[in-house]
Amino acid sequence: MNKIFALAGVVIKELYRRKDFYVLFVLTALLTLGAGAASFFHDDKIIRYVKDICLLLIWVSSIVIAIVTTARQIPAEREARTIFPLLAKPVSRGQVIVGKFLGCWLASGIALVVFYFFFAIITGSREHVWPFGIYFQAMWMQWFMLAIVTAMVLLGSIFFAAPSSTNTICFIVVLGLLGLGGHLGKIALQQAQPVQNILTFLYFFIPHLEWYDLRDFVVYDQPLIACSAIAQATVYAAVWTAIFLFLAWLGFRRKGLNT
């Protein structure tokens, strides 16, 4: 476990050294200014609109950080040839996979904490309401959604030739899952056979990232979600994360380090 946490720590430090960390602060400042401007209008609908925009930016920026940070981990180690002394320490390939995943996931979690911290302070100071419960649930669900995304991107980085390819393909996949994943079941009912069976199979086979989107609960001040539902979603995310990490380990185990 010490080796895994050491690898994760290196990934987190890398986030601070690269531009991702500065982009995080710039986006956080923009979110703060945008939410603060809502006080000019003194209109509940405008405030909700600004909150919705802020949360959308939080989702977009956190997904960008997760994908970009994860996609370069294994290819960068191979390109710099630091993978050889790393595995000679000795660190197993499974530990490399888990360590890289944990570091990227924790880095994404740190970004989320910063975003939601400023979001809660600014919106709370304007509305004089501090619904920390639903904020925590929204952040928790989004963080575990990012666990699925991070593991999936790590799997892609094993097989795709360059980080740019991994970034592009994973962005398309994530956007497709978020935008179409929840509608495949309805679309399938309107199709003829065998398309209906294929779409129905895909609906039950793909990970449903849209289940983790609680933005409407935050914007419209909805009550807290039942803990049992949050627990089930957490287990669901953990299962998909484990599947992707296992496939990444299998691929990394069979892949030559010079290719």
C-alpha positions, -999 to 999 in steps of 0.1 A, spaced: 0 0 0 29 24 7 41 20 -29 6 27 -42 2 59 -21 37 70 -31 27 67 -68 -5 86 -61 14 114 -43 36 119 -74 6 123 -96 -10 149 -72 23 168 -71 24 167 -109 -10 184 -110 4 213 -90 34 217 -113 15 217 -145 -9 243 -159 -39 222 -148 -36 236 -113 -35 272 -126 -64 266 -149 -83 254 -118 -77 286 -100 -87 307 -130 -119 288 -135 -126 291 -98 -122 328 -100 -146 330 -129 -171 309 -110 -168 333 -81 -172 364 -102 -202 349 -121 -220 339 -89 -212 373 -73 -228 391 -102 -261 375 -94 -266 400 -65 -268 428 -90 -301 415 -104 -319 406 -71 -339 380 -89 -343 344 -77 -345 331 -113 -313 349 -123 -295 335 -92 -307 299 -101 -295 305 -137 -261 316 -126 -259 286 -102 -267 263 -131 -240 278 -152 -215 275 -123 -223 239 -117 -220 231 -155 -186 247 -155 -176 226 -124 -187 195 -143 -169 204 -175 -137 215 -158 -135 184 -135 -140 161 -164 -113 179 -183 -89 177 -154 -96 140 -149 -93 130 -185 -62 151 -194 -44 141 -162 -50 104 -165 -44 101 -203 -8 111 -200 3 90 -170 13 57 -186 25 71 -220 46 97 -202 63 70 -182 70 50 -213 82 79 -233 106 91 -205 116 55 -199 110 60 -162 88 30 -162 118 7 -162 134 19 -129 98 22 -115 91 -15 -121 126 -25 -109 121 -11 -73 102 -35 -74 67 -22 -81 43 -45 -98 23 -35 -129 -9 -38 -108 5 -14 -83 14 11 -110 -22 9 -124 -38 14 -89 -13 41 -79 -19 61 -111 -56 57 -108 -57 67 -71 -35 98 -78 -56 110 -107 -88 104 -88 -76 122 -57 -64 151 -78 -98 153 -93 -113 152 -58 -91 181 -47 -103 201 -77 -139 194 -68 -134 205 -32 -120 238 -43 -148 244 -68 -176 235 -44 -160 254 -15 -161 287 -35 -195 279 -49 -209 273 -15 -194 305 0 -206 328 -28 -241 313 -32 -245 311 5 -235 347 10 -261 358 -16 -290 335 -6 -282 333 31 -288 296 29 -261 269 34 -274 236 22 -241 217 29 -259 184 28 -270 185 -8 -236 201 -17 -218 172 -2 -241 147 -19 -236 164 -53 -198 165 -48 -197 129 -36 -217 116 -66 -196 136 -90 -164 123 -75 -175 87 -79 -186 95 -115 -150 107 -120 -137 74 -106 -154 56 -135 -141 82 -160 -106 80 -146 -105 42 -147 -119 42 -182 -93 67 -194 -65 48 -178 -77 17 -197 -77 37 -230 -42 50 -223 -29 15 -223 -41 7 -259 -41 41 -277 -9 53 -292 -8 89 -279 -24 109 -250 -41 131 -276 -59 101 -291 -69 90 -256 -82 125 -248 -102 128 -279 -118 93 -278 -126 95 -241 -141 130 -243 -164 117 -271 -173 86 -251 -180 105 -219 -201 131 -237 -220 103 -254 -227 85 -221 -238 117 -204 -259 129 -233 -274 97 -247 -269 70 -220 -302 78 -202 -322 79 -234 -312 47 -250 -340 27 -234 -366 51 -248 -350 52 -282 -349 13 -283 -386 11 -278 -392 31 -310 -369 9 -331 -376 -23 -351 -358 -55 -344 -329 -63 -342 -319 -26 -335 -342 -26 -305 -325 -55 -289 -290 -40 -296 -299 -7 -281 -316 -23 -251 -284 -44 -245 -263 -13 -247 -286 5 -223 -280 -21 -196 -243 -27 -205 -229 8 -204 -220 27 -172 -247 54 -166 -228 85 -157 -259 107 -159 -272 91 -127 -245 110 -108 -257 145 -120 -274 162 -90 -271 197 -104 -309 202 -105 -311 192 -68 -287 219 -60 -301 246 -82 -338 241 -72 -330 234 -35 -344 199 -35 -344 178 -3 -315 154 4 -314 121 -14 -319 89 6 -286 75 19 -295 41 5 -297 55 -30 -263 72 -26 -249 40 -13 -262 20 -42 -248 46 -67 -214 44 -49 -213 6 -51 -223 8 -88 -194 32 -95 -170 11 -75 -180 -20 -96 -175 -3 -129 -142 13 -117 -129 -21 -106 -139 -36 -141 -120 -9 -159 -90 -12 -136 -89 -49 -141 -90 -46 -178 -63 -19 -177 -41 -43 -156 -46 -71 -181 -37 -49 -210 -7 -34 -192 4 -68 -182 4 -81 -218 18 -49 -234 54 -44 -242 69 -14 -225 87 -2 -256 54 -1 -277 
